């Protein structure tokens, strides 16, 4: 993800496996595995915590992170300014199955299995369709769905982060909003058809066989 500072710098954060960003009150004690901490002008602090230390931080001039060689293999952030429809549609012009392509971190950074399954469902697109078989309207729906799902996920995971800091350890609430992910055999919220599960590229894929038809 990319955080833009007012001073004209971008902080590029690659969470990898265990890294996470915490937004804490100024007084709160730093977590045990704190790697970096920024004091913010509103008195809060932004903390990067990473148990296994695989995560990376890069401070670069605004908009120039693509020039940093070690970042070349990281795709754009789905809520960021670079995730335009043009970028997305251009990236779709290959035969790769859409599910596999959306999980490719060099295309879009940080989209996991949950977001991909939910976005494909929202857009009504079968996960095994070749990416280049999507029409422009389908690609538009999918582009929008990805942003919406990630926004929803961020919103409901936020709760989990603050609870965690209170020491209550509440899980996030995003799972209550999932339509297909890990809901195999449950009824599709749109049409009532049982949700199916198949393996694509070694990953479980959940979809509605009626709302998400394979291409002809
Ligand atoms: Zn359905």
Boltz pocket constraint, residues with backbone or C-beta under 6 A from the ligand:
constraints:
  - pocket:
      binder: B
      contacts: [[A, 188], [A, 189], [A, 190], [A, 191], [A, 192], [A, 193], [A, 208], [A, 209], [A, 210], [A, 211], [A, 212]]
      max_distance: 6.0
